[in-house]
Amino acid sequence: MKRENIHILIIDDMDDMRMLLRSFLMDDGFTNVTEASDGKKGLSLIQNSVFHLVICDWNMPEMTGIELLEQVRSEERTEALPFLM
């Protein structure tokens, strides 16, 4: 699969970290990158879109990365979604 066809979701409550990760990914050819500022927003995006990889912060308000991962793994459609924390 070409890098521009891979859809990546970055979830982090720190704007600077999301911007830095997006910059690294785009510099490496990944142009289809979406961002969420907390776990609840990230979960909504995951439930309503198709992603090939999630890069997630561990410690966030509203829903931690672990809580988000538990939700993702509990749903058949997303149980195998690659998740980097």
PyMOL Python script that loads the backbone (N, CA, C, O; Angstrom):
from pymol import cmd

cmd.read_pdbstr("""\
ATOM      1  N   MET A   1       0.838  -1.168   0.000  1.00  0.00           N
ATOM      2  CA  MET A   1       0.000   0.000   0.000  1.00  0.00           C
ATOM      3  C   MET A   1       0.894   1.246   0.000  1.00  0.00           C
ATOM      4  O   MET A   1       1.877   1.312   0.738  1.00  0.00           O
ATOM      5  N   LYS A   2       0.553   2.203  -0.811  1.00  0.00           N
ATOM      6  CA  LYS A   2       1.324   3.446  -0.878  1.00  0.00           C
ATOM      7  C   LYS A   2       1.096   4.274   0.377  1.00  0.00           C
ATOM      8  O   LYS A   2       0.007   4.264   0.952  1.00  0.00           O
ATOM      9  N   ARG A   3       2.117   4.980   0.787  1.00  0.00           N
ATOM     10  CA  ARG A   3       2.037   5.765   2.017  1.00  0.00           C
ATOM     11  C   ARG A   3       0.913   6.798   1.980  1.00  0.00           C
ATOM     12  O   ARG A   3       0.290   7.060   3.009  1.00  0.00           O
ATOM     13  N   GLU A   4       0.647   7.383   0.827  1.00  0.00           N
ATOM     14  CA  GLU A   4      -0.414   8.397   0.751  1.00  0.00           C
ATOM     15  C   GLU A   4      -1.813   7.786   0.892  1.00  0.00           C
ATOM     16  O   GLU A   4      -2.789   8.510   1.085  1.00  0.00           O
ATOM     17  N   ASN A   5      -1.909   6.461   0.796  1.00  0.00           N
ATOM     18  CA  ASN A   5      -3.193   5.779   0.966  1.00  0.00           C
ATOM     19  C   ASN A   5      -3.412   5.279   2.393  1.00  0.00           C
ATOM     20  O   ASN A   5      -4.495   4.790   2.717  1.00  0.00           O
ATOM     21  N   ILE A   6      -2.414   5.394   3.231  1.00  0.00           N
ATOM     22  CA  ILE A   6      -2.518   4.947   4.611  1.00  0.00           C
ATOM     23  C   ILE A   6      -3.100   6.076   5.451  1.00  0.00           C
ATOM     24  O   ILE A   6      -2.571   7.187   5.464  1.00  0.00           O
ATOM     25  N   HIS A   7      -4.192   5.784   6.153  1.00  0.00           N
ATOM     26  CA  HIS A   7      -4.875   6.784   6.982  1.00  0.00           C
ATOM     27  C   HIS A   7      -4.450   6.592   8.438  1.00  0.00           C
ATOM     28  O   HIS A   7      -4.706   5.550   9.040  1.00  0.00           O
ATOM     29  N   ILE A   8      -3.798   7.613   8.991  1.00  0.00           N
ATOM     30  CA  ILE A   8      -3.261   7.550  10.349  1.00  0.00           C
ATOM     31  C   ILE A   8      -4.008   8.534  11.237  1.00  0.00           C
ATOM     32  O   ILE A   8      -4.290   9.660  10.829  1.00  0.00           O
ATOM     33  N   LEU A   9      -4.326   8.101  12.450  1.00  0.00           N
ATOM     34  CA  LEU A   9      -4.966   8.957  13.442  1.00  0.00           C
ATOM     35  C   LEU A   9      -3.990   9.209  14.581  1.00  0.00           C
ATOM     36  O   LEU A   9      -3.470   8.270  15.184  1.00  0.00           O
ATOM     37  N   ILE A  10      -3.745  10.484  14.872  1.00  0.00           N
ATOM     38  CA  ILE A  10      -2.924  10.891  16.006  1.00  0.00           C
ATOM     39  C   ILE A  10      -3.862  11.410  17.085  1.00  0.00           C
ATOM     40  O   ILE A  10      -4.673  12.302  16.834  1.00  0.00           O
ATOM     41  N   ILE A  11      -3.750  10.848  18.293  1.00  0.00           N
ATOM     42  CA  ILE A  11      -4.580  11.296  19.417  1.00  0.00           C
ATOM     43  C   ILE A  11      -3.655  11.731  20.545  1.00  0.00           C
ATOM     44  O   ILE A  11      -2.921  10.920  21.109  1.00  0.00           O
ATOM     45  N   ASP A  12      -3.699  13.013  20.865  1.00  0.00           N
ATOM     46  CA  ASP A  12      -2.864  13.560  21.937  1.00  0.00           C
ATOM     47  C   ASP A  12      -3.480  14.866  22.400  1.00  0.00           C
ATOM     48  O   ASP A  12      -3.971  15.647  21.585  1.00  0.00           O
ATOM     49  N   ASP A  13      -3.459  15.108  23.697  1.00  0.00           N
ATOM     50  CA  ASP A  13      -4.027  16.341  24.221  1.00  0.00           C
ATOM     51  C   ASP A  13      -3.083  17.532  24.081  1.00  0.00           C
ATOM     52  O   ASP A  13      -3.488  18.667  24.331  1.00  0.00           O
ATOM     53  N   MET A  14      -1.846  17.296  23.691  1.00  0.00           N
ATOM     54  CA  MET A  14      -0.878  18.389  23.516  1.00  0.00           C
ATOM     55  C   MET A  14      -0.789  18.758  22.033  1.00  0.00           C
ATOM     56  O   MET A  14      -0.391  17.946  21.197  1.00  0.00           O
ATOM     57  N   ASP A  15      -1.166  19.997  21.729  1.00  0.00           N
ATOM     58  CA  ASP A  15      -1.140  20.482  20.345  1.00  0.00           C
ATOM     59  C   ASP A  15       0.238  20.339  19.719  1.00  0.00           C
ATOM     60  O   ASP A  15       0.364  19.917  18.569  1.00  0.00           O
ATOM     61  N   ASP A  16       1.273  20.691  20.479  1.00  0.00           N
ATOM     62  CA  ASP A  16       2.641  20.633  19.949  1.00  0.00           C
ATOM     63  C   ASP A  16       3.046  19.213  19.565  1.00  0.00           C
ATOM     64  O   ASP A  16       3.726  19.006  18.560  1.00  0.00           O
ATOM     65  N   MET A  17       2.626  18.240  20.365  1.00  0.00           N
ATOM     66  CA  MET A  17       2.980  16.849  20.071  1.00  0.00           C
ATOM     67  C   MET A  17       2.268  16.371  18.811  1.00  0.00           C
ATOM     68  O   MET A  17       2.873  15.700  17.975  1.00  0.00           O
ATOM     69  N   ARG A  18       0.988  16.710  18.669  1.00  0.00           N
ATOM     70  CA  ARG A  18       0.260  16.329  17.452  1.00  0.00           C
ATOM     71  C   ARG A  18       0.912  16.964  16.224  1.00  0.00           C
ATOM     72  O   ARG A  18       1.081  16.308  15.196  1.00  0.00           O
ATOM     73  N   MET A  19       1.277  18.235  16.335  1.00  0.00           N
ATOM     74  CA  MET A  19       1.905  18.938  15.211  1.00  0.00           C
ATOM     75  C   MET A  19       3.254  18.296  14.865  1.00  0.00           C
ATOM     76  O   MET A  19       3.577  18.131  13.689  1.00  0.00           O
ATOM     77  N   LEU A  20       4.033  17.939  15.872  1.00  0.00           N
ATOM     78  CA  LEU A  20       5.339  17.317  15.644  1.00  0.00           C
ATOM     79  C   LEU A  20       5.194  15.954  14.969  1.00  0.00           C
ATOM     80  O   LEU A  20       5.893  15.656  14.001  1.00  0.00           O
ATOM     81  N   LEU A  21       4.280  15.128  15.486  1.00  0.00           N
ATOM     82  CA  LEU A  21       4.057  13.810  14.881  1.00  0.00           C
ATOM     83  C   LEU A  21       3.559  13.936  13.450  1.00  0.00           C
ATOM     84  O   LEU A  21       4.024  13.217  12.566  1.00  0.00           O
ATOM     85  N   ARG A  22       2.614  14.845  13.214  1.00  0.00           N
ATOM     86  CA  ARG A  22       2.103  15.071  11.857  1.00  0.00           C
ATOM     87  C   ARG A  22       3.244  15.475  10.921  1.00  0.00           C
ATOM     88  O   ARG A  22       3.340  14.985   9.796  1.00  0.00           O
ATOM     89  N   SER A  23       4.094  16.359  11.394  1.00  0.00           N
ATOM     90  CA  SER A  23       5.222  16.826  10.581  1.00  0.00           C
ATOM     91  C   SER A  23       6.159  15.669  10.223  1.00  0.00           C
ATOM     92  O   SER A  23       6.560  15.536   9.067  1.00  0.00           O
ATOM     93  N   PHE A  24       6.508  14.833  11.203  1.00  0.00           N
ATOM     94  CA  PHE A  24       7.368  13.668  10.954  1.00  0.00           C
ATOM     95  C   PHE A  24       6.730  12.731   9.925  1.00  0.00           C
ATOM     96  O   PHE A  24       7.391  12.275   8.992  1.00  0.00           O
ATOM     97  N   LEU A  25       5.446  12.454  10.108  1.00  0.00           N
ATOM     98  CA  LEU A  25       4.752  11.542   9.195  1.00  0.00           C
ATOM     99  C   LEU A  25       4.670  12.114   7.787  1.00  0.00           C
ATOM    100  O   LEU A  25       4.917  11.407   6.810  1.00  0.00           O
ATOM    101  N   MET A  26       4.328  13.376   7.683  1.00  0.00           N
ATOM    102  CA  MET A  26       4.197  13.983   6.355  1.00  0.00           C
ATOM    103  C   MET A  26       5.556  14.065   5.659  1.00  0.00           C
ATOM    104  O   MET A  26       5.644  13.867   4.448  1.00  0.00           O
ATOM    105  N   ASP A  27       6.609  14.354   6.413  1.00  0.00           N
ATOM    106  CA  ASP A  27       7.958  14.373   5.835  1.00  0.00           C
ATOM    107  C   ASP A  27       8.354  13.008   5.296  1.00  0.00           C
ATOM    108  O   ASP A  27       9.180  12.909   4.389  1.00  0.00           O
ATOM    109  N   ASP A  28       7.767  11.957   5.854  1.00  0.00           N
ATOM    110  CA  ASP A  28       8.068  10.590   5.423  1.00  0.00           C
ATOM    111  C   ASP A  28       7.074  10.078   4.374  1.00  0.00           C
ATOM    112  O   ASP A  28       7.111   8.904   4.005  1.00  0.00           O
ATOM    113  N   GLY A  29       6.177  10.965   3.890  1.00  0.00           N
ATOM    114  CA  GLY A  29       5.288  10.599   2.794  1.00  0.00           C
ATOM    115  C   GLY A  29       3.880  10.208   3.181  1.00  0.00           C
ATOM    116  O   GLY A  29       3.075   9.872   2.311  1.00  0.00           O
ATOM    117  N   PHE A  30       3.559  10.244   4.473  1.00  0.00           N
ATOM    118  CA  PHE A  30       2.203   9.922   4.919  1.00  0.00           C
ATOM    119  C   PHE A  30       1.371  11.207   4.913  1.00  0.00           C
ATOM    120  O   PHE A  30       1.520  12.048   5.800  1.00  0.00           O
ATOM    121  N   THR A  31       0.514  11.356   3.934  1.00  0.00           N
ATOM    122  CA  THR A  31      -0.223  12.609   3.763  1.00  0.00           C
ATOM    123  C   THR A  31      -1.649  12.558   4.297  1.00  0.00           C
ATOM    124  O   THR A  31      -2.299  13.597   4.406  1.00  0.00           O
ATOM    125  N   ASN A  32      -2.145  11.382   4.630  1.00  0.00           N
ATOM    126  CA  ASN A  32      -3.518  11.225   5.090  1.00  0.00           C
ATOM    127  C   ASN A  32      -3.514  11.041   6.614  1.00  0.00           C
ATOM    128  O   ASN A  32      -3.639   9.926   7.121  1.00  0.00           O
ATOM    129  N   VAL A  33      -3.368  12.165   7.328  1.00  0.00           N
ATOM    130  CA  VAL A  33      -3.229  12.148   8.781  1.00  0.00           C
ATOM    131  C   VAL A  33      -4.365  12.968   9.399  1.00  0.00           C
ATOM    132  O   VAL A  33      -4.620  14.104   8.998  1.00  0.00           O
ATOM    133  N   THR A  34      -5.035  12.371  10.379  1.00  0.00           N
ATOM    134  CA  THR A  34      -6.118  13.034  11.097  1.00  0.00           C
ATOM    135  C   THR A  34      -5.698  13.159  12.554  1.00  0.00           C
ATOM    136  O   THR A  34      -4.937  12.335  13.060  1.00  0.00           O
ATOM    137  N   GLU A  35      -6.197  14.196  13.231  1.00  0.00           N
ATOM    138  CA  GLU A  35      -5.839  14.439  14.625  1.00  0.00           C
ATOM    139  C   GLU A  35      -7.069  14.514  15.514  1.00  0.00           C
ATOM    140  O   GLU A  35      -8.147  14.921  15.081  1.00  0.00           O
ATOM    141  N   ALA A  36      -6.882  14.109  16.775  1.00  0.00           N
ATOM    142  CA  ALA A  36      -7.906  14.273  17.808  1.00  0.00           C
ATOM    143  C   ALA A  36      -7.199  14.723  19.086  1.00  0.00           C
ATOM    144  O   ALA A  36      -6.084  14.292  19.380  1.00  0.00           O
ATOM    145  N   SER A  37      -7.864  15.592  19.833  1.00  0.00           N
ATOM    146  CA  SER A  37      -7.244  16.177  21.026  1.00  0.00           C
ATOM    147  C   SER A  37      -7.535  15.413  22.313  1.00  0.00           C
ATOM    148  O   SER A  37      -7.001  15.765  23.366  1.00  0.00           O
ATOM    149  N   ASP A  38      -8.359  14.389  22.253  1.00  0.00           N
ATOM    150  CA  ASP A  38      -8.589  13.552  23.433  1.00  0.00           C
ATOM    151  C   ASP A  38      -9.147  12.196  23.012  1.00  0.00           C
ATOM    152  O   ASP A  38      -9.516  11.986  21.856  1.00  0.00           O
ATOM    153  N   GLY A  39      -9.200  11.286  23.975  1.00  0.00           N
ATOM    154  CA  GLY A  39      -9.614   9.919  23.686  1.00  0.00           C
ATOM    155  C   GLY A  39     -11.051   9.801  23.204  1.00  0.00           C
ATOM    156  O   GLY A  39     -11.340   8.994  22.320  1.00  0.00           O
ATOM    157  N   LYS A  40     -11.952  10.589  23.768  1.00  0.00           N
ATOM    158  CA  LYS A  40     -13.357  10.516  23.347  1.00  0.00           C
ATOM    159  C   LYS A  40     -13.521  10.941  21.892  1.00  0.00           C
ATOM    160  O   LYS A  40     -14.252  10.306  21.132  1.00  0.00           O
ATOM    161  N   LYS A  41     -12.841  12.012  21.510  1.00  0.00           N
ATOM    162  CA  LYS A  41     -12.895  12.451  20.106  1.00  0.00           C
ATOM    163  C   LYS A  41     -12.242  11.406  19.206  1.00  0.00           C
ATOM    164  O   LYS A  41     -12.731  11.123  18.112  1.00  0.00           O
ATOM    165  N   GLY A  42     -11.142  10.841  19.673  1.00  0.00           N
ATOM    166  CA  GLY A  42     -10.470   9.802  18.907  1.00  0.00           C
ATOM    167  C   GLY A  42     -11.354   8.585  18.702  1.00  0.00           C
ATOM    168  O   GLY A  42     -11.412   8.034  17.603  1.00  0.00           O
ATOM    169  N   LEU A  43     -12.044   8.161  19.759  1.00  0.00           N
ATOM    170  CA  LEU A  43     -12.932   7.004  19.653  1.00  0.00           C
ATOM    171  C   LEU A  43     -14.047   7.265  18.648  1.00  0.00           C
ATOM    172  O   LEU A  43     -14.385   6.391  17.850  1.00  0.00           O
ATOM    173  N   SER A  44     -14.610   8.451  18.686  1.00  0.00           N
ATOM    174  CA  SER A  44     -15.660   8.800  17.723  1.00  0.00           C
ATOM    175  C   SER A  44     -15.137   8.726  16.288  1.00  0.00           C
ATOM    176  O   SER A  44     -15.819   8.214  15.401  1.00  0.00           O
ATOM    177  N   LEU A  45     -13.934   9.234  16.068  1.00  0.00           N
ATOM    178  CA  LEU A  45     -13.342   9.166  14.731  1.00  0.00           C
ATOM    179  C   LEU A  45     -13.104   7.713  14.313  1.00  0.00           C
ATOM    180  O   LEU A  45     -13.387   7.334  13.177  1.00  0.00           O
ATOM    181  N   ILE A  46     -12.588   6.912  15.227  1.00  0.00           N
ATOM    182  CA  ILE A  46     -12.323   5.505  14.928  1.00  0.00           C
ATOM    183  C   ILE A  46     -13.610   4.769  14.582  1.00  0.00           C
ATOM    184  O   ILE A  46     -13.623   3.926  13.684  1.00  0.00           O
ATOM    185  N   GLN A  47     -14.678   5.079  15.282  1.00  0.00           N
ATOM    186  CA  GLN A  47     -15.959   4.413  15.047  1.00  0.00           C
ATOM    187  C   GLN A  47     -16.611   4.843  13.736  1.00  0.00           C
ATOM    188  O   GLN A  47     -17.443   4.117  13.192  1.00  0.00           O
ATOM    189  N   ASN A  48     -16.239   6.015  13.226  1.00  0.00           N
ATOM    190  CA  ASN A  48     -16.905   6.557  12.036  1.00  0.00           C
ATOM    191  C   ASN A  48     -16.025   6.645  10.795  1.00  0.00           C
ATOM    192  O   ASN A  48     -16.472   7.126   9.754  1.00  0.00           O
ATOM    193  N   SER A  49     -14.788   6.190  10.894  1.00  0.00           N
ATOM    194  CA  SER A  49     -13.861   6.247   9.766  1.00  0.00           C
ATOM    195  C   SER A  49     -13.023   4.977   9.732  1.00  0.00           C
ATOM    196  O   SER A  49     -13.085   4.151  10.643  1.00  0.00           O
ATOM    197  N   VAL A  50     -12.247   4.836   8.679  1.00  0.00           N
ATOM    198  CA  VAL A  50     -11.325   3.701   8.576  1.00  0.00           C
ATOM    199  C   VAL A  50      -9.905   4.238   8.710  1.00  0.00           C
ATOM    200  O   VAL A  50      -9.477   5.104   7.945  1.00  0.00           O
ATOM    201  N   PHE A  51      -9.188   3.713   9.686  1.00  0.00           N
ATOM    202  CA  PHE A  51      -7.788   4.076   9.898  1.00  0.00           C
ATOM    203  C   PHE A  51      -6.934   2.824   9.777  1.00  0.00           C
ATOM    204  O   PHE A  51      -7.392   1.715  10.053  1.00  0.00           O
ATOM    205  N   HIS A  52      -5.691   3.015   9.363  1.00  0.00           N
ATOM    206  CA  HIS A  52      -4.750   1.911   9.240  1.00  0.00           C
ATOM    207  C   HIS A  52      -3.796   1.858  10.432  1.00  0.00           C
ATOM    208  O   HIS A  52      -3.150   0.838  10.677  1.00  0.00           O
ATOM    209  N   LEU A  53      -3.714   2.972  11.173  1.00  0.00           N
ATOM    210  CA  LEU A  53      -2.831   3.055  12.334  1.00  0.00           C
ATOM    211  C   LEU A  53      -3.333   4.164  13.247  1.00  0.00           C
ATOM    212  O   LEU A  53      -3.772   5.216  12.784  1.00  0.00           O
ATOM    213  N   VAL A  54      -3.260   3.911  14.561  1.00  0.00           N
ATOM    214  CA  VAL A  54      -3.554   4.936  15.564  1.00  0.00           C
ATOM    215  C   VAL A  54      -2.286   5.146  16.384  1.00  0.00           C
ATOM    216  O   VAL A  54      -1.678   4.193  16.872  1.00  0.00           O
ATOM    217  N   ILE A  55      -1.901   6.409  16.524  1.00  0.00           N
ATOM    218  CA  ILE A  55      -0.788   6.786  17.398  1.00  0.00           C
ATOM    219  C   ILE A  55      -1.421   7.593  18.526  1.00  0.00           C
ATOM    220  O   ILE A  55      -2.019   8.642  18.289  1.00  0.00           O
ATOM    221  N   CYS A  56      -1.287   7.100  19.746  1.00  0.00           N
ATOM    222  CA  CYS A  56      -2.061   7.658  20.848  1.00  0.00           C
ATOM    223  C   CYS A  56      -1.201   7.940  22.074  1.00  0.00           C
ATOM    224  O   CYS A  56      -0.311   7.163  22.420  1.00  0.00           O
ATOM    225  N   ASP A  57      -1.484   9.062  22.719  1.00  0.00           N
ATOM    226  CA  ASP A  57      -0.872   9.402  23.996  1.00  0.00           C
ATOM    227  C   ASP A  57      -1.402   8.463  25.078  1.00  0.00           C
ATOM    228  O   ASP A  57      -2.528   7.976  24.980  1.00  0.00           O
ATOM    229  N   TRP A  58      -0.618   8.214  26.076  1.00  0.00           N
ATOM    230  CA  TRP A  58      -1.000   7.330  27.174  1.00  0.00           C
ATOM    231  C   TRP A  58      -1.891   8.050  28.182  1.00  0.00           C
ATOM    232  O   TRP A  58      -2.912   7.516  28.617  1.00  0.00           O
ATOM    233  N   ASN A  59      -1.495   9.270  28.547  1.00  0.00           N
ATOM    234  CA  ASN A  59      -2.159   9.997  29.619  1.00  0.00           C
ATOM    235  C   ASN A  59      -2.866  11.229  29.057  1.00  0.00           C
ATOM    236  O   ASN A  59      -2.222  12.208  28.681  1.00  0.00           O
ATOM    237  N   MET A  60      -4.195  11.168  29.004  1.00  0.00           N
ATOM    238  CA  MET A  60      -5.002  12.272  28.477  1.00  0.00           C
ATOM    239  C   MET A  60      -6.232  12.467  29.359  1.00  0.00           C
ATOM    240  O   MET A  60      -6.671  11.533  30.030  1.00  0.00           O
ATOM    241  N   PRO A  61      -6.787  13.677  29.358  1.00  0.00           N
ATOM    242  CA  PRO A  61      -8.047  13.887  30.077  1.00  0.00           C
ATOM    243  C   PRO A  61      -9.208  13.252  29.303  1.00  0.00           C
ATOM    244  O   PRO A  61      -9.057  12.882  28.139  1.00  0.00           O
ATOM    245  N   GLU A  62     -10.333  13.132  29.942  1.00  0.00           N
ATOM    246  CA  GLU A  62     -11.556  12.571  29.342  1.00  0.00           C
ATOM    247  C   GLU A  62     -11.489  11.056  29.213  1.00  0.00           C
ATOM    248  O   GLU A  62     -12.364  10.357  29.723  1.00  0.00           O
ATOM    249  N   MET A  63     -10.473  10.541  28.544  1.00  0.00           N
ATOM    250  CA  MET A  63     -10.300   9.101  28.357  1.00  0.00           C
ATOM    251  C   MET A  63      -8.816   8.841  28.122  1.00  0.00           C
ATOM    252  O   MET A  63      -8.225   9.405  27.201  1.00  0.00           O
ATOM    253  N   THR A  64      -8.214   7.998  28.944  1.00  0.00           N
ATOM    254  CA  THR A  64      -6.787   7.704  28.781  1.00  0.00           C
ATOM    255  C   THR A  64      -6.553   6.844  27.544  1.00  0.00           C
ATOM    256  O   THR A  64      -7.491   6.290  26.971  1.00  0.00           O
ATOM    257  N   GLY A  65      -5.316   6.742  27.151  1.00  0.00           N
ATOM    258  CA  GLY A  65      -4.980   5.891  26.022  1.00  0.00           C
ATOM    259  C   GLY A  65      -5.331   4.435  26.269  1.00  0.00           C
ATOM    260  O   GLY A  65      -5.771   3.733  25.359  1.00  0.00           O
ATOM    261  N   ILE A  66      -5.137   3.980  27.503  1.00  0.00           N
ATOM    262  CA  ILE A  66      -5.471   2.593  27.854  1.00  0.00           C
ATOM    263  C   ILE A  66      -6.978   2.366  27.753  1.00  0.00           C
ATOM    264  O   ILE A  66      -7.415   1.351  27.210  1.00  0.00           O
ATOM    265  N   GLU A  67      -7.771   3.293  28.268  1.00  0.00           N
ATOM    266  CA  GLU A  67      -9.232   3.172  28.180  1.00  0.00           C
ATOM    267  C   GLU A  67      -9.683   3.161  26.722  1.00  0.00           C
ATOM    268  O   GLU A  67     -10.571   2.398  26.341  1.00  0.00           O
ATOM    269  N   LEU A  68      -9.065   4.012  25.918  1.00  0.00           N
ATOM    270  CA  LEU A  68      -9.385   4.047  24.487  1.00  0.00           C
ATOM    271  C   LEU A  68      -9.031   2.718  23.832  1.00  0.00           C
ATOM    272  O   LEU A  68      -9.829   2.167  23.075  1.00  0.00           O
ATOM    273  N   LEU A  69      -7.847   2.206  24.119  1.00  0.00           N
ATOM    274  CA  LEU A  69      -7.421   0.936  23.541  1.00  0.00           C
ATOM    275  C   LEU A  69      -8.379  -0.194  23.928  1.00  0.00           C
ATOM    276  O   LEU A  69      -8.709  -1.039  23.096  1.00  0.00           O
ATOM    277  N   GLU A  70      -8.822  -0.211  25.175  1.00  0.00           N
ATOM    278  CA  GLU A  70      -9.785  -1.227  25.612  1.00  0.00           C
ATOM    279  C   GLU A  70     -11.075  -1.150  24.795  1.00  0.00           C
ATOM    280  O   GLU A  70     -11.629  -2.181  24.414  1.00  0.00           O
ATOM    281  N   GLN A  71     -11.554   0.057  24.525  1.00  0.00           N
ATOM    282  CA  GLN A  71     -12.756   0.231  23.706  1.00  0.00           C
ATOM    283  C   GLN A  71     -12.526  -0.254  22.282  1.00  0.00           C
ATOM    284  O   GLN A  71     -13.366  -0.946  21.706  1.00  0.00           O
ATOM    285  N   VAL A  72     -11.385   0.113  21.725  1.00  0.00           N
ATOM    286  CA  VAL A  72     -11.055  -0.278  20.347  1.00  0.00           C
ATOM    287  C   VAL A  72     -10.975  -1.801  20.232  1.00  0.00           C
ATOM    288  O   VAL A  72     -11.490  -2.381  19.277  1.00  0.00           O
ATOM    289  N   ARG A  73     -10.329  -2.446  21.206  1.00  0.00           N
ATOM    290  CA  ARG A  73     -10.175  -3.896  21.170  1.00  0.00           C
ATOM    291  C   ARG A  73     -11.490  -4.636  21.433  1.00  0.00           C
ATOM    292  O   ARG A  73     -11.622  -5.805  21.071  1.00  0.00           O
ATOM    293  N   SER A  74     -12.452  -3.970  22.055  1.00  0.00           N
ATOM    294  CA  SER A  74     -13.716  -4.629  22.376  1.00  0.00           C
ATOM    295  C   SER A  74     -14.691  -4.668  21.198  1.00  0.00           C
ATOM    296  O   SER A  74     -15.709  -5.358  21.259  1.00  0.00           O
ATOM    297  N   GLU A  75     -14.389  -3.939  20.137  1.00  0.00           N
ATOM    298  CA  GLU A  75     -15.272  -3.898  18.970  1.00  0.00           C
ATOM    299  C   GLU A  75     -14.672  -4.738  17.838  1.00  0.00           C
ATOM    300  O   GLU A  75     -13.502  -4.578  17.489  1.00  0.00           O
ATOM    301  N   GLU A  76     -15.474  -5.618  17.278  1.00  0.00           N
ATOM    302  CA  GLU A  76     -14.998  -6.550  16.253  1.00  0.00           C
ATOM    303  C   GLU A  76     -14.373  -5.824  15.058  1.00  0.00           C
ATOM    304  O   GLU A  76     -13.350  -6.260  14.530  1.00  0.00           O
ATOM    305  N   ARG A  77     -14.986  -4.725  14.638  1.00  0.00           N
ATOM    306  CA  ARG A  77     -14.492  -4.012  13.459  1.00  0.00           C
ATOM    307  C   ARG A  77     -13.103  -3.420  13.677  1.00  0.00           C
ATOM    308  O   ARG A  77     -12.344  -3.263  12.721  1.00  0.00           O
ATOM    309  N   THR A  78     -12.762  -3.089  14.919  1.00  0.00           N
ATOM    310  CA  THR A  78     -11.499  -2.417  15.176  1.00  0.00           C
ATOM    311  C   THR A  78     -10.525  -3.212  16.059  1.00  0.00           C
ATOM    312  O   THR A  78      -9.462  -2.706  16.419  1.00  0.00           O
ATOM    313  N   GLU A  79     -10.884  -4.438  16.401  1.00  0.00           N
ATOM    314  CA  GLU A  79     -10.066  -5.196  17.353  1.00  0.00           C
ATOM    315  C   GLU A  79      -8.634  -5.442  16.876  1.00  0.00           C
ATOM    316  O   GLU A  79      -7.743  -5.638  17.703  1.00  0.00           O
ATOM    317  N   ALA A  80      -8.396  -5.435  15.584  1.00  0.00           N
ATOM    318  CA  ALA A  80      -7.054  -5.682  15.051  1.00  0.00           C
ATOM    319  C   ALA A  80      -6.353  -4.408  14.553  1.00  0.00           C
ATOM    320  O   ALA A  80      -5.280  -4.475  13.953  1.00  0.00           O
ATOM    321  N   LEU A  81      -6.970  -3.258  14.807  1.00  0.00           N
ATOM    322  CA  LEU A  81      -6.399  -1.988  14.361  1.00  0.00           C
ATOM    323  C   LEU A  81      -5.040  -1.759  15.032  1.00  0.00           C
ATOM    324  O   LEU A  81      -4.965  -1.755  16.260  1.00  0.00           O
ATOM    325  N   PRO A  82      -3.967  -1.568  14.258  1.00  0.00           N
ATOM    326  CA  PRO A  82      -2.650  -1.289  14.853  1.00  0.00           C
ATOM    327  C   PRO A  82      -2.705  -0.011  15.698  1.00  0.00           C
ATOM    328  O   PRO A  82      -3.202   1.025  15.257  1.00  0.00           O
ATOM    329  N   PHE A  83      -2.192  -0.114  16.898  1.00  0.00           N
ATOM    330  CA  PHE A  83      -2.330   0.948  17.895  1.00  0.00           C
ATOM    331  C   PHE A  83      -0.990   1.151  18.563  1.00  0.00           C
ATOM    332  O   PHE A  83      -0.505   0.252  19.251  1.00  0.00           O
ATOM    333  N   LEU A  84      -0.376   2.308  18.381  1.00  0.00           N
ATOM    334  CA  LEU A  84       0.922   2.632  18.956  1.00  0.00           C
ATOM    335  C   LEU A  84       0.720   3.656  20.047  1.00  0.00           C
ATOM    336  O   LEU A  84       0.125   4.710  19.822  1.00  0.00           O
ATOM    337  N   MET A  85       1.221   3.343  21.239  1.00  0.00           N
ATOM    338  CA  MET A  85       1.026   4.262  22.350  1.00  0.00           C
ATOM    339  C   MET A  85       2.375   4.705  22.881  1.00  0.00           C
ATOM    340  O   MET A  85       2.438   5.489  23.828  1.00  0.00           O
TER     341      MET A  85
END
""", "prot")
cmd.dss("prot")
cmd.show_as("cartoon", "prot")
cmd.util.cbc("prot")
cmd.orient("prot")
